C-alpha cells in the first residue's frame, strides 16, 4: 500500500487513538502496558514482508 493511501486510511484512527482514547488512561497504566508488549510476531499470521524482524 503506498504511503499516501496508508495515511488516508489509517490517519483518522491514529488521531482518535492519540487524542480521544489514550488520554483516558493514566500514564502509569500506559507504561505498564508497554512493558507487556514484546516485539514478537510469531503468534500473528504475517507474510515475510510484514514482520518486524
mmCIF entry with sequence, helices, sheets and N, C-alpha, C, O atoms, coordinates in Angstrom:
data_MODEL
# 
_entry.id   MODEL 
# 
_entity.id                         1 
_entity.type                       polymer 
_entity.pdbx_number_of_molecules   1 
# 
_entity_poly.entity_id                      1 
_entity_poly.type                           'polypeptide(L)' 
_entity_poly.nstd_linkage                   no 
_entity_poly.nstd_monomer                   no 
_entity_poly.pdbx_seq_one_letter_code       
;(UNK)(UNK)(UNK)(UNK)(UNK)(UNK)(UNK)(UNK)(UNK)(UNK)(UNK)(UNK)(UNK)(UNK)(UNK)(UNK)
(UNK)(UNK)(UNK)(UNK)(UNK)(UNK)(UNK)(UNK)(UNK)(UNK)(UNK)(UNK)(UNK)(UNK)(UNK)(UNK)
(UNK)(UNK)(UNK)(UNK)(UNK)(UNK)(UNK)(UNK)(UNK)(UNK)(UNK)(UNK)(UNK)(UNK)(UNK)(UNK)
(UNK)(UNK)(UNK)(UNK)(UNK)
;
_entity_poly.pdbx_seq_one_letter_code_can   XXXXXXXXXXXXXXXXXXXXXXXXXXXXXXXXXXXXXXXXXXXXXXXXXXXXX 
_entity_poly.pdbx_strand_id                 A 
# 
loop_
_entity_poly_seq.entity_id 
_entity_poly_seq.num 
_entity_poly_seq.mon_id 
_entity_poly_seq.hetero 
1 1  UNK n 
1 2  UNK n 
1 3  UNK n 
1 4  UNK n 
1 5  UNK n 
1 6  UNK n 
1 7  UNK n 
1 8  UNK n 
1 9  UNK n 
1 10 UNK n 
1 11 UNK n 
1 12 UNK n 
1 13 UNK n 
1 14 UNK n 
1 15 UNK n 
1 16 UNK n 
1 17 UNK n 
1 18 UNK n 
1 19 UNK n 
1 20 UNK n 
1 21 UNK n 
1 22 UNK n 
1 23 UNK n 
1 24 UNK n 
1 25 UNK n 
1 26 UNK n 
1 27 UNK n 
1 28 UNK n 
1 29 UNK n 
1 30 UNK n 
1 31 UNK n 
1 32 UNK n 
1 33 UNK n 
1 34 UNK n 
1 35 UNK n 
1 36 UNK n 
1 37 UNK n 
1 38 UNK n 
1 39 UNK n 
1 40 UNK n 
1 41 UNK n 
1 42 UNK n 
1 43 UNK n 
1 44 UNK n 
1 45 UNK n 
1 46 UNK n 
1 47 UNK n 
1 48 UNK n 
1 49 UNK n 
1 50 UNK n 
1 51 UNK n 
1 52 UNK n 
1 53 UNK n 
# 
_struct_asym.id          A 
_struct_asym.entity_id   1 
# 
loop_
_struct_conf.conf_type_id 
_struct_conf.id 
_struct_conf.pdbx_PDB_helix_id 
_struct_conf.beg_label_comp_id 
_struct_conf.beg_label_asym_id 
_struct_conf.beg_label_seq_id 
_struct_conf.pdbx_beg_PDB_ins_code 
_struct_conf.end_label_comp_id 
_struct_conf.end_label_asym_id 
_struct_conf.end_label_seq_id 
_struct_conf.pdbx_end_PDB_ins_code 
_struct_conf.beg_auth_comp_id 
_struct_conf.beg_auth_asym_id 
_struct_conf.beg_auth_seq_id 
_struct_conf.end_auth_comp_id 
_struct_conf.end_auth_asym_id 
_struct_conf.end_auth_seq_id 
_struct_conf.pdbx_PDB_helix_class 
_struct_conf.details 
_struct_conf.pdbx_PDB_helix_length 
HELX_P HELX_P1 AA1 UNK A 3  ? UNK A 16 ? UNK A 3  UNK A 16 1 ? 14 
HELX_P HELX_P2 AA2 UNK A 17 ? UNK A 21 ? UNK A 17 UNK A 21 3 ? 5  
HELX_P HELX_P3 AA3 UNK A 22 ? UNK A 24 ? UNK A 22 UNK A 24 5 ? 3  
HELX_P HELX_P4 AA4 UNK A 27 ? UNK A 36 ? UNK A 27 UNK A 36 1 ? 10 
HELX_P HELX_P5 AA5 UNK A 48 ? UNK A 50 ? UNK A 48 UNK A 50 5 ? 3  
# 
_struct_conf_type.id          HELX_P 
_struct_conf_type.criteria    ? 
_struct_conf_type.reference   ? 
# 
loop_
_atom_site.group_PDB 
_atom_site.id 
_atom_site.type_symbol 
_atom_site.label_atom_id 
_atom_site.label_alt_id 
_atom_site.label_comp_id 
_atom_site.label_asym_id 
_atom_site.label_entity_id 
_atom_site.label_seq_id 
_atom_site.pdbx_PDB_ins_code 
_atom_site.Cartn_x 
_atom_site.Cartn_y 
_atom_site.Cartn_z 
_atom_site.occupancy 
_atom_site.B_iso_or_equiv 
_atom_site.pdbx_formal_charge 
_atom_site.auth_seq_id 
_atom_site.auth_comp_id 
_atom_site.auth_asym_id 
_atom_site.auth_atom_id 
_atom_site.pdbx_PDB_model_num 
ATOM 1   N N  . UNK A 1 1  ? 0.859  -1.169  0.000  1.00 0.00 ? 1  UNK A N  1 
ATOM 2   C CA . UNK A 1 1  ? 0.000  0.000   0.000  1.00 0.00 ? 1  UNK A CA 1 
ATOM 3   C C  . UNK A 1 1  ? 0.906  1.234   0.000  1.00 0.00 ? 1  UNK A C  1 
ATOM 4   O O  . UNK A 1 1  ? 1.781  1.351   0.858  1.00 0.00 ? 1  UNK A O  1 
ATOM 5   N N  . UNK A 1 2  ? 0.715  2.130   -0.922 1.00 0.00 ? 2  UNK A N  1 
ATOM 6   C CA . UNK A 1 2  ? 1.520  3.356   -0.948 1.00 0.00 ? 2  UNK A CA 1 
ATOM 7   C C  . UNK A 1 2  ? 1.306  4.194   0.318  1.00 0.00 ? 2  UNK A C  1 
ATOM 8   O O  . UNK A 1 2  ? 0.254  4.123   0.954  1.00 0.00 ? 2  UNK A O  1 
ATOM 9   N N  . UNK A 1 3  ? 2.297  4.966   0.659  1.00 0.00 ? 3  UNK A N  1 
ATOM 10  C CA . UNK A 1 3  ? 2.265  5.774   1.884  1.00 0.00 ? 3  UNK A CA 1 
ATOM 11  C C  . UNK A 1 3  ? 1.045  6.690   1.927  1.00 0.00 ? 3  UNK A C  1 
ATOM 12  O O  . UNK A 1 3  ? 0.401  6.810   2.969  1.00 0.00 ? 3  UNK A O  1 
ATOM 13  N N  . UNK A 1 4  ? 0.726  7.324   0.829  1.00 0.00 ? 4  UNK A N  1 
ATOM 14  C CA . UNK A 1 4  ? -0.406 8.244   0.796  1.00 0.00 ? 4  UNK A CA 1 
ATOM 15  C C  . UNK A 1 4  ? -1.718 7.520   1.082  1.00 0.00 ? 4  UNK A C  1 
ATOM 16  O O  . UNK A 1 4  ? -2.573 8.034   1.804  1.00 0.00 ? 4  UNK A O  1 
ATOM 17  N N  . UNK A 1 5  ? -1.872 6.337   0.518  1.00 0.00 ? 5  UNK A N  1 
ATOM 18  C CA . UNK A 1 5  ? -3.091 5.560   0.748  1.00 0.00 ? 5  UNK A CA 1 
ATOM 19  C C  . UNK A 1 5  ? -3.144 5.081   2.200  1.00 0.00 ? 5  UNK A C  1 
ATOM 20  O O  . UNK A 1 5  ? -4.201 5.113   2.830  1.00 0.00 ? 5  UNK A O  1 
ATOM 21  N N  . UNK A 1 6  ? -2.002 4.637   2.725  1.00 0.00 ? 6  UNK A N  1 
ATOM 22  C CA . UNK A 1 6  ? -1.940 4.208   4.120  1.00 0.00 ? 6  UNK A CA 1 
ATOM 23  C C  . UNK A 1 6  ? -2.363 5.342   5.052  1.00 0.00 ? 6  UNK A C  1 
ATOM 24  O O  . UNK A 1 6  ? -3.155 5.141   5.972  1.00 0.00 ? 6  UNK A O  1 
ATOM 25  N N  . UNK A 1 7  ? -1.825 6.532   4.803  1.00 0.00 ? 7  UNK A N  1 
ATOM 26  C CA . UNK A 1 7  ? -2.156 7.695   5.630  1.00 0.00 ? 7  UNK A CA 1 
ATOM 27  C C  . UNK A 1 7  ? -3.642 8.037   5.521  1.00 0.00 ? 7  UNK A C  1 
ATOM 28  O O  . UNK A 1 7  ? -4.284 8.348   6.524  1.00 0.00 ? 7  UNK A O  1 
ATOM 29  N N  . UNK A 1 8  ? -4.179 7.981   4.322  1.00 0.00 ? 8  UNK A N  1 
ATOM 30  C CA . UNK A 1 8  ? -5.593 8.306   4.139  1.00 0.00 ? 8  UNK A CA 1 
ATOM 31  C C  . UNK A 1 8  ? -6.495 7.334   4.881  1.00 0.00 ? 8  UNK A C  1 
ATOM 32  O O  . UNK A 1 8  ? -7.531 7.727   5.418  1.00 0.00 ? 8  UNK A O  1 
ATOM 33  N N  . UNK A 1 9  ? -6.105 6.071   4.912  1.00 0.00 ? 9  UNK A N  1 
ATOM 34  C CA . UNK A 1 9  ? -6.930 5.052   5.561  1.00 0.00 ? 9  UNK A CA 1 
ATOM 35  C C  . UNK A 1 9  ? -6.763 5.069   7.075  1.00 0.00 ? 9  UNK A C  1 
ATOM 36  O O  . UNK A 1 9  ? -7.752 5.017   7.807  1.00 0.00 ? 9  UNK A O  1 
ATOM 37  N N  . UNK A 1 10 ? -5.505 5.141   7.560  1.00 0.00 ? 10 UNK A N  1 
ATOM 38  C CA . UNK A 1 10 ? -5.250 4.911   8.976  1.00 0.00 ? 10 UNK A CA 1 
ATOM 39  C C  . UNK A 1 10 ? -5.031 6.165   9.818  1.00 0.00 ? 10 UNK A C  1 
ATOM 40  O O  . UNK A 1 10 ? -5.084 6.081   11.045 1.00 0.00 ? 10 UNK A O  1 
ATOM 41  N N  . UNK A 1 11 ? -4.793 7.298   9.218  1.00 0.00 ? 11 UNK A N  1 
ATOM 42  C CA . UNK A 1 11 ? -4.550 8.523   9.990  1.00 0.00 ? 11 UNK A CA 1 
ATOM 43  C C  . UNK A 1 11 ? -5.722 8.897   10.894 1.00 0.00 ? 11 UNK A C  1 
ATOM 44  O O  . UNK A 1 11 ? -5.489 9.289   12.038 1.00 0.00 ? 11 UNK A O  1 
ATOM 45  N N  . UNK A 1 12 ? -6.967 8.795   10.436 1.00 0.00 ? 12 UNK A N  1 
ATOM 46  C CA . UNK A 1 12 ? -8.074 9.136   11.351 1.00 0.00 ? 12 UNK A CA 1 
ATOM 47  C C  . UNK A 1 12 ? -8.101 8.254   12.596 1.00 0.00 ? 12 UNK A C  1 
ATOM 48  O O  . UNK A 1 12 ? -8.422 8.726   13.687 1.00 0.00 ? 12 UNK A O  1 
ATOM 49  N N  . UNK A 1 13 ? -7.765 6.980   12.435 1.00 0.00 ? 13 UNK A N  1 
ATOM 50  C CA . UNK A 1 13 ? -7.745 6.078   13.584 1.00 0.00 ? 13 UNK A CA 1 
ATOM 51  C C  . UNK A 1 13 ? -6.596 6.433   14.531 1.00 0.00 ? 13 UNK A C  1 
ATOM 52  O O  . UNK A 1 13 ? -6.760 6.408   15.751 1.00 0.00 ? 13 UNK A O  1 
ATOM 53  N N  . UNK A 1 14 ? -5.452 6.758   13.971 1.00 0.00 ? 14 UNK A N  1 
ATOM 54  C CA . UNK A 1 14 ? -4.304 7.144   14.799 1.00 0.00 ? 14 UNK A CA 1 
ATOM 55  C C  . UNK A 1 14 ? -4.603 8.420   15.568 1.00 0.00 ? 14 UNK A C  1 
ATOM 56  O O  . UNK A 1 14 ? -4.254 8.534   16.743 1.00 0.00 ? 14 UNK A O  1 
ATOM 57  N N  . UNK A 1 15 ? -5.244 9.379   14.914 1.00 0.00 ? 15 UNK A N  1 
ATOM 58  C CA . UNK A 1 15 ? -5.613 10.622  15.598 1.00 0.00 ? 15 UNK A CA 1 
ATOM 59  C C  . UNK A 1 15 ? -6.591 10.367  16.738 1.00 0.00 ? 15 UNK A C  1 
ATOM 60  O O  . UNK A 1 15 ? -6.446 10.928  17.824 1.00 0.00 ? 15 UNK A O  1 
ATOM 61  N N  . UNK A 1 16 ? -7.581 9.527   16.491 1.00 0.00 ? 16 UNK A N  1 
ATOM 62  C CA . UNK A 1 16 ? -8.566 9.224   17.538 1.00 0.00 ? 16 UNK A CA 1 
ATOM 63  C C  . UNK A 1 16 ? -7.905 8.507   18.704 1.00 0.00 ? 16 UNK A C  1 
ATOM 64  O O  . UNK A 1 16 ? -8.188 8.804   19.865 1.00 0.00 ? 16 UNK A O  1 
ATOM 65  N N  . UNK A 1 17 ? -7.037 7.577   18.399 1.00 0.00 ? 17 UNK A N  1 
ATOM 66  C CA . UNK A 1 17 ? -6.323 6.865   19.458 1.00 0.00 ? 17 UNK A CA 1 
ATOM 67  C C  . UNK A 1 17 ? -5.498 7.835   20.294 1.00 0.00 ? 17 UNK A C  1 
ATOM 68  O O  . UNK A 1 17 ? -5.529 7.778   21.523 1.00 0.00 ? 17 UNK A O  1 
ATOM 69  N N  . UNK A 1 18 ? -4.764 8.719   19.637 1.00 0.00 ? 18 UNK A N  1 
ATOM 70  C CA . UNK A 1 18 ? -3.898 9.673   20.342 1.00 0.00 ? 18 UNK A CA 1 
ATOM 71  C C  . UNK A 1 18 ? -4.671 10.745  21.093 1.00 0.00 ? 18 UNK A C  1 
ATOM 72  O O  . UNK A 1 18 ? -4.287 11.125  22.199 1.00 0.00 ? 18 UNK A O  1 
ATOM 73  N N  . UNK A 1 19 ? -5.757 11.236  20.504 1.00 0.00 ? 19 UNK A N  1 
ATOM 74  C CA . UNK A 1 19 ? -6.466 12.375  21.082 1.00 0.00 ? 19 UNK A CA 1 
ATOM 75  C C  . UNK A 1 19 ? -7.628 11.996  21.994 1.00 0.00 ? 19 UNK A C  1 
ATOM 76  O O  . UNK A 1 19 ? -7.918 12.709  22.955 1.00 0.00 ? 19 UNK A O  1 
ATOM 77  N N  . UNK A 1 20 ? -8.296 10.880  21.701 1.00 0.00 ? 20 UNK A N  1 
ATOM 78  C CA . UNK A 1 20 ? -9.519 10.547  22.433 1.00 0.00 ? 20 UNK A CA 1 
ATOM 79  C C  . UNK A 1 20 ? -9.381 9.365   23.394 1.00 0.00 ? 20 UNK A C  1 
ATOM 80  O O  . UNK A 1 20 ? -9.957 9.371   24.482 1.00 0.00 ? 20 UNK A O  1 
ATOM 81  N N  . UNK A 1 21 ? -8.623 8.362   22.988 1.00 0.00 ? 21 UNK A N  1 
ATOM 82  C CA . UNK A 1 21 ? -8.605 7.120   23.763 1.00 0.00 ? 21 UNK A CA 1 
ATOM 83  C C  . UNK A 1 21 ? -7.463 7.076   24.773 1.00 0.00 ? 21 UNK A C  1 
ATOM 84  O O  . UNK A 1 21 ? -7.708 6.890   25.965 1.00 0.00 ? 21 UNK A O  1 
ATOM 85  N N  . UNK A 1 22 ? -6.234 7.243   24.327 1.00 0.00 ? 22 UNK A N  1 
ATOM 86  C CA . UNK A 1 22 ? -5.099 7.129   25.249 1.00 0.00 ? 22 UNK A CA 1 
ATOM 87  C C  . UNK A 1 22 ? -5.122 8.145   26.394 1.00 0.00 ? 22 UNK A C  1 
ATOM 88  O O  . UNK A 1 22 ? -4.721 7.790   27.503 1.00 0.00 ? 22 UNK A O  1 
ATOM 89  N N  . UNK A 1 23 ? -5.564 9.373   26.189 1.00 0.00 ? 23 UNK A N  1 
ATOM 90  C CA . UNK A 1 23 ? -5.604 10.318  27.311 1.00 0.00 ? 23 UNK A CA 1 
ATOM 91  C C  . UNK A 1 23 ? -6.540 9.898   28.454 1.00 0.00 ? 23 UNK A C  1 
ATOM 92  O O  . UNK A 1 23 ? -6.450 10.447  29.552 1.00 0.00 ? 23 UNK A O  1 
ATOM 93  N N  . UNK A 1 24 ? -7.415 8.956   28.216 1.00 0.00 ? 24 UNK A N  1 
ATOM 94  C CA . UNK A 1 24 ? -8.317 8.486   29.269 1.00 0.00 ? 24 UNK A CA 1 
ATOM 95  C C  . UNK A 1 24 ? -7.602 7.589   30.284 1.00 0.00 ? 24 UNK A C  1 
ATOM 96  O O  . UNK A 1 24 ? -8.110 7.360   31.382 1.00 0.00 ? 24 UNK A O  1 
ATOM 97  N N  . UNK A 1 25 ? -6.430 7.086   29.916 1.00 0.00 ? 25 UNK A N  1 
ATOM 98  C CA . UNK A 1 25 ? -5.685 6.182   30.784 1.00 0.00 ? 25 UNK A CA 1 
ATOM 99  C C  . UNK A 1 25 ? -4.605 6.938   31.532 1.00 0.00 ? 25 UNK A C  1 
ATOM 100 O O  . UNK A 1 25 ? -4.045 7.910   31.023 1.00 0.00 ? 25 UNK A O  1 
ATOM 101 N N  . UNK A 1 26 ? -4.319 6.489   32.736 1.00 0.00 ? 26 UNK A N  1 
ATOM 102 C CA . UNK A 1 26 ? -3.221 7.089   33.494 1.00 0.00 ? 26 UNK A CA 1 
ATOM 103 C C  . UNK A 1 26 ? -1.901 6.700   32.830 1.00 0.00 ? 26 UNK A C  1 
ATOM 104 O O  . UNK A 1 26 ? -1.783 5.633   32.227 1.00 0.00 ? 26 UNK A O  1 
ATOM 105 N N  . UNK A 1 27 ? -0.915 7.584   32.953 1.00 0.00 ? 27 UNK A N  1 
ATOM 106 C CA . UNK A 1 27 ? 0.388  7.324   32.337 1.00 0.00 ? 27 UNK A CA 1 
ATOM 107 C C  . UNK A 1 27 ? 1.013  6.044   32.860 1.00 0.00 ? 27 UNK A C  1 
ATOM 108 O O  . UNK A 1 27 ? 1.681  5.331   32.112 1.00 0.00 ? 27 UNK A O  1 
ATOM 109 N N  . UNK A 1 28 ? 0.803  5.741   34.147 1.00 0.00 ? 28 UNK A N  1 
ATOM 110 C CA . UNK A 1 28 ? 1.351  4.506   34.723 1.00 0.00 ? 28 UNK A CA 1 
ATOM 111 C C  . UNK A 1 28 ? 0.742  3.274   34.058 1.00 0.00 ? 28 UNK A C  1 
ATOM 112 O O  . UNK A 1 28 ? 1.437  2.281   33.841 1.00 0.00 ? 28 UNK A O  1 
ATOM 113 N N  . UNK A 1 29 ? -0.533 3.329   33.737 1.00 0.00 ? 29 UNK A N  1 
ATOM 114 C CA . UNK A 1 29 ? -1.190 2.198   33.075 1.00 0.00 ? 29 UNK A CA 1 
ATOM 115 C C  . UNK A 1 29 ? -0.647 2.005   31.663 1.00 0.00 ? 29 UNK A C  1 
ATOM 116 O O  . UNK A 1 29 ? -0.453 0.872   31.221 1.00 0.00 ? 29 UNK A O  1 
ATOM 117 N N  . UNK A 1 30 ? -0.406 3.089   30.965 1.00 0.00 ? 30 UNK A N  1 
ATOM 118 C CA . UNK A 1 30 ? 0.158  3.003   29.607 1.00 0.00 ? 30 UNK A CA 1 
ATOM 119 C C  . UNK A 1 30 ? 1.572  2.457   29.668 1.00 0.00 ? 30 UNK A C  1 
ATOM 120 O O  . UNK A 1 30 ? 1.945  1.616   28.851 1.00 0.00 ? 30 UNK A O  1 
ATOM 121 N N  . UNK A 1 31 ? 2.368  2.924   30.629 1.00 0.00 ? 31 UNK A N  1 
ATOM 122 C CA . UNK A 1 31 ? 3.743  2.436   30.775 1.00 0.00 ? 31 UNK A CA 1 
ATOM 123 C C  . UNK A 1 31 ? 3.759  0.948   31.104 1.00 0.00 ? 31 UNK A C  1 
ATOM 124 O O  . UNK A 1 31 ? 4.583  0.204   30.572 1.00 0.00 ? 31 UNK A O  1 
ATOM 125 N N  . UNK A 1 32 ? 2.864  0.513   31.970 1.00 0.00 ? 32 UNK A N  1 
ATOM 126 C CA . UNK A 1 32 ? 2.797  -0.909  32.316 1.00 0.00 ? 32 UNK A CA 1 
ATOM 127 C C  . UNK A 1 32 ? 2.415  -1.747  31.101 1.00 0.00 ? 32 UNK A C  1 
ATOM 128 O O  . UNK A 1 32 ? 2.960  -2.832  30.898 1.00 0.00 ? 32 UNK A O  1 
ATOM 129 N N  . UNK A 1 33 ? 1.492  -1.254  30.303 1.00 0.00 ? 33 UNK A N  1 
ATOM 130 C CA . UNK A 1 33 ? 1.084  -1.981  29.098 1.00 0.00 ? 33 UNK A CA 1 
ATOM 131 C C  . UNK A 1 33 ? 2.230  -2.065  28.100 1.00 0.00 ? 33 UNK A C  1 
ATOM 132 O O  . UNK A 1 33 ? 2.395  -3.086  27.432 1.00 0.00 ? 33 UNK A O  1 
ATOM 133 N N  . UNK A 1 34 ? 3.025  -1.002  27.992 1.00 0.00 ? 34 UNK A N  1 
ATOM 134 C CA . UNK A 1 34 ? 4.153  -1.018  27.067 1.00 0.00 ? 34 UNK A CA 1 
ATOM 135 C C  . UNK A 1 34 ? 5.173  -2.085  27.447 1.00 0.00 ? 34 UNK A C  1 
ATOM 136 O O  . UNK A 1 34 ? 5.828  -2.652  26.572 1.00 0.00 ? 34 UNK A O  1 
ATOM 137 N N  . UNK A 1 35 ? 5.315  -2.361  28.727 1.00 0.00 ? 35 UNK A N  1 
ATOM 138 C CA . UNK A 1 35 ? 6.249  -3.388  29.162 1.00 0.00 ? 35 UNK A CA 1 
ATOM 139 C C  . UNK A 1 35 ? 5.728  -4.794  28.859 1.00 0.00 ? 35 UNK A C  1 
ATOM 140 O O  . UNK A 1 35 ? 6.509  -5.742  28.771 1.00 0.00 ? 35 UNK A O  1 
ATOM 141 N N  . UNK A 1 36 ? 4.425  -4.927  28.702 1.00 0.00 ? 36 UNK A N  1 
ATOM 142 C CA . UNK A 1 36 ? 3.821  -6.225  28.407 1.00 0.00 ? 36 UNK A CA 1 
ATOM 143 C C  . UNK A 1 36 ? 3.907  -6.592  26.927 1.00 0.00 ? 36 UNK A C  1 
ATOM 144 O O  . UNK A 1 36 ? 3.779  -7.760  26.561 1.00 0.00 ? 36 UNK A O  1 
ATOM 145 N N  . UNK A 1 37 ? 4.122  -5.602  26.095 1.00 0.00 ? 37 UNK A N  1 
ATOM 146 C CA . UNK A 1 37 ? 4.136  -5.830  24.653 1.00 0.00 ? 37 UNK A CA 1 
ATOM 147 C C  . UNK A 1 37 ? 5.568  -6.083  24.205 1.00 0.00 ? 37 UNK A C  1 
ATOM 148 O O  . UNK A 1 37 ? 6.448  -5.239  24.373 1.00 0.00 ? 37 UNK A O  1 
ATOM 149 N N  . UNK A 1 38 ? 5.782  -7.255  23.633 1.00 0.00 ? 38 UNK A N  1 
ATOM 150 C CA . UNK A 1 38 ? 7.098  -7.574  23.091 1.00 0.00 ? 38 UNK A CA 1 
ATOM 151 C C  . UNK A 1 38 ? 7.115  -7.341  21.599 1.00 0.00 ? 38 UNK A C  1 
ATOM 152 O O  . UNK A 1 38 ? 6.075  -7.103  20.984 1.00 0.00 ? 38 UNK A O  1 
ATOM 153 N N  . UNK A 1 39 ? 8.259  -7.407  21.036 1.00 0.00 ? 39 UNK A N  1 
ATOM 154 C CA . UNK A 1 39 ? 8.394  -7.241  19.590 1.00 0.00 ? 39 UNK A CA 1 
ATOM 155 C C  . UNK A 1 39 ? 8.443  -8.618  18.941 1.00 0.00 ? 39 UNK A C  1 
ATOM 156 O O  . UNK A 1 39 ? 9.376  -8.942  18.205 1.00 0.00 ? 39 UNK A O  1 
ATOM 157 N N  . UNK A 1 40 ? 7.432  -9.416  19.224 1.00 0.00 ? 40 UNK A N  1 
ATOM 158 C CA . UNK A 1 40 ? 7.348  -10.778 18.708 1.00 0.00 ? 40 UNK A CA 1 
ATOM 159 C C  . UNK A 1 40 ? 6.173  -10.877 17.749 1.00 0.00 ? 40 UNK A C  1 
ATOM 160 O O  . UNK A 1 40 ? 5.071  -10.424 18.058 1.00 0.00 ? 40 UNK A O  1 
ATOM 161 N N  . UNK A 1 41 ? 6.405  -11.457 16.611 1.00 0.00 ? 41 UNK A N  1 
ATOM 162 C CA . UNK A 1 41 ? 5.354  -11.622 15.615 1.00 0.00 ? 41 UNK A CA 1 
ATOM 163 C C  . UNK A 1 41 ? 4.948  -13.081 15.434 1.00 0.00 ? 41 UNK A C  1 
ATOM 164 O O  . UNK A 1 41 ? 4.093  -13.382 14.601 1.00 0.00 ? 41 UNK A O  1 
ATOM 165 N N  . UNK A 1 42 ? 5.544  -13.989 16.199 1.00 0.00 ? 42 UNK A N  1 
ATOM 166 C CA . UNK A 1 42 ? 5.345  -15.418 15.974 1.00 0.00 ? 42 UNK A CA 1 
ATOM 167 C C  . UNK A 1 42 ? 3.876  -15.824 16.066 1.00 0.00 ? 42 UNK A C  1 
ATOM 168 O O  . UNK A 1 42 ? 3.447  -16.732 15.354 1.00 0.00 ? 42 UNK A O  1 
ATOM 169 N N  . UNK A 1 43 ? 3.102  -15.174 16.922 1.00 0.00 ? 43 UNK A N  1 
ATOM 170 C CA . UNK A 1 43 ? 1.707  -15.561 17.097 1.00 0.00 ? 43 UNK A CA 1 
ATOM 171 C C  . UNK A 1 43 ? 0.778  -14.947 16.051 1.00 0.00 ? 43 UNK A C  1 
ATOM 172 O O  . UNK A 1 43 ? -0.413 -15.256 16.028 1.00 0.00 ? 43 UNK A O  1 
ATOM 173 N N  . UNK A 1 44 ? 1.305  -14.089 15.195 1.00 0.00 ? 44 UNK A N  1 
ATOM 174 C CA . UNK A 1 44 ? 0.492  -13.427 14.175 1.00 0.00 ? 44 UNK A CA 1 
ATOM 175 C C  . UNK A 1 44 ? 0.702  -14.079 12.811 1.00 0.00 ? 44 UNK A C  1 
ATOM 176 O O  . UNK A 1 44 ? 1.834  -14.413 12.462 1.00 0.00 ? 44 UNK A O  1 
ATOM 177 N N  . UNK A 1 45 ? -0.354 -14.266 12.041 1.00 0.00 ? 45 UNK A N  1 
ATOM 178 C CA . UNK A 1 45 ? -0.211 -14.875 10.713 1.00 0.00 ? 45 UNK A CA 1 
ATOM 179 C C  . UNK A 1 45 ? 0.230  -13.837 9.678  1.00 0.00 ? 45 UNK A C  1 
ATOM 180 O O  . UNK A 1 45 ? -0.570 -13.394 8.854  1.00 0.00 ? 45 UNK A O  1 
ATOM 181 N N  . UNK A 1 46 ? 1.496  -13.458 9.727  1.00 0.00 ? 46 UNK A N  1 
ATOM 182 C CA . UNK A 1 46 ? 2.014  -12.413 8.846  1.00 0.00 ? 46 UNK A CA 1 
ATOM 183 C C  . UNK A 1 46 ? 2.811  -12.987 7.689  1.00 0.00 ? 46 UNK A C  1 
ATOM 184 O O  . UNK A 1 46 ? 3.394  -14.067 7.786  1.00 0.00 ? 46 UNK A O  1 
ATOM 185 N N  . UNK A 1 47 ? 2.823  -12.246 6.600  1.00 0.00 ? 47 UNK A N  1 
ATOM 186 C CA . UNK A 1 47 ? 3.723  -12.580 5.481  1.00 0.00 ? 47 UNK A CA 1 
ATOM 187 C C  . UNK A 1 47 ? 5.129  -12.101 5.855  1.00 0.00 ? 47 UNK A C  1 
ATOM 188 O O  . UNK A 1 47 ? 5.290  -11.288 6.765  1.00 0.00 ? 47 UNK A O  1 
ATOM 189 N N  . UNK A 1 48 ? 6.114  -12.593 5.170  1.00 0.00 ? 48 UNK A N  1 
ATOM 190 C CA . UNK A 1 48 ? 7.509  -12.249 5.487  1.00 0.00 ? 48 UNK A CA 1 
ATOM 191 C C  . UNK A 1 48 ? 7.741  -10.741 5.466  1.00 0.00 ? 48 UNK A C  1 
ATOM 192 O O  . UNK A 1 48 ? 8.470  -10.225 6.313  1.00 0.00 ? 48 UNK A O  1 
ATOM 193 N N  . UNK A 1 49 ? 7.148  -10.034 4.531  1.00 0.00 ? 49 UNK A N  1 
ATOM 194 C CA . UNK A 1 49 ? 7.375  -8.586  4.422  1.00 0.00 ? 49 UNK A CA 1 
ATOM 195 C C  . UNK A 1 49 ? 6.653  -7.785  5.507  1.00 0.00 ? 49 UNK A C  1 
ATOM 196 O O  . UNK A 1 49 ? 6.889  -6.584  5.640  1.00 0.00 ? 49 UNK A O  1 
ATOM 197 N N  . UNK A 1 50 ? 5.780  -8.425  6.282  1.00 0.00 ? 50 UNK A N  1 
ATOM 198 C CA . UNK A 1 50 ? 5.029  -7.740  7.320  1.00 0.00 ? 50 UNK A CA 1 
ATOM 199 C C  . UNK A 1 50 ? 5.638  -7.881  8.714  1.00 0.00 ? 50 UNK A C  1 
ATOM 200 O O  . UNK A 1 50 ? 5.170  -7.237  9.653  1.00 0.00 ? 50 UNK A O  1 
ATOM 201 N N  . UNK A 1 51 ? 6.657  -8.698  8.866  1.00 0.00 ? 51 UNK A N  1 
ATOM 202 C CA . UNK A 1 51 ? 7.242  -8.912  10.185 1.00 0.00 ? 51 UNK A CA 1 
ATOM 203 C C  . UNK A 1 51 ? 8.127  -7.752  10.594 1.00 0.00 ? 51 UNK A C  1 
ATOM 204 O O  . UNK A 1 51 ? 8.556  -6.957  9.757  1.00 0.00 ? 51 UNK A O  1 
ATOM 205 N N  . UNK A 1 52 ? 8.401  -7.661  11.901 1.00 0.00 ? 52 UNK A N  1 
ATOM 206 C CA . UNK A 1 52 ? 9.231  -6.575  12.410 1.00 0.00 ? 52 UNK A CA 1 
ATOM 207 C C  . UNK A 1 52 ? 10.696 -6.969  12.511 1.00 0.00 ? 52 UNK A C  1 
ATOM 208 O O  . UNK A 1 52 ? 11.551 -6.114  12.741 1.00 0.00 ? 52 UNK A O  1 
ATOM 209 N N  . UNK A 1 53 ? 10.993 -8.230  12.344 1.00 0.00 ? 53 UNK A N  1 
ATOM 210 C CA . UNK A 1 53 ? 12.400 -8.660  12.461 1.00 0.00 ? 53 UNK A CA 1 
ATOM 211 C C  . UNK A 1 53 ? 13.086 -8.736  11.134 1.00 0.00 ? 53 UNK A C  1 
ATOM 212 O O  . UNK A 1 53 ? 14.266 -9.081  11.068 1.00 0.00 ? 53 UNK A O  1 
# 
